[in-house]
Amino acid sequence: MEKTKKEEEVFQILCPCCQSLLWIDSVSQEVIQSKKGAGKKKKSLDDLLLKEKKRKGEFDRKFEATAELEKKKKEEVEEGFKKALTKVGQKE
């Protein structure tokens, strides 16, 4: 089944914003026809709540990891300070 000359001059594109299907005439560069797309999929409230709960859980996990890292750094600094004080005390 061969395309006619007229069919070859028309092409379809999908709009990235509204998901509408557009038929464009390649010669005149005009929209000949359009068909409304499904648009963005609506999410349910349960989906949004679940996503927010996961995001909060991830934030809490990162906060705990950061707090633990800071605690370890503080302990290392205090240990180094104590070693420095004992070295100074031994020299005197």
Secondary structure, 3 states (H helix, E strand, C coil): CCCCHHHHCEEEEECCCCCCEEEEECCCCEEEEEECCCCCCCCCHHHHHHHHHHHHHHHHHHHHHHHHHHHHHHHHHHHHHHHHHHHHHHHC
